[in-house]
């Protein structure tokens, strides 16, 4: 149940549009958490927010050991639509 709570909490933050710079920085740092559910939730939330500050780290997360994390990172990069993610996304395929 913990992973669902984390994803729900992160989604709620996005939907309420109360994300401030510190929270985005926290989500970016969560991409390096040891728990794959935290990393996946952070990638999802960053994609919903669409902040380009996360692009470089999301690109590196495309090589994560966990397939769910990689999937969420790819989805987030697609939502952010930064052109520098195109080649890494193609390579990840």
Buried (B, 14 or more C-beta within 10 A) or exposed (E): EEBEEBBEEBBEBBEEEEBEEEBBEBBBEBBEBEBBBBBBBBBBBBBBBEBBBBBBBBBEBBEBEBEBBBBBBBBBBEEBEBEEBEEBBEEBE
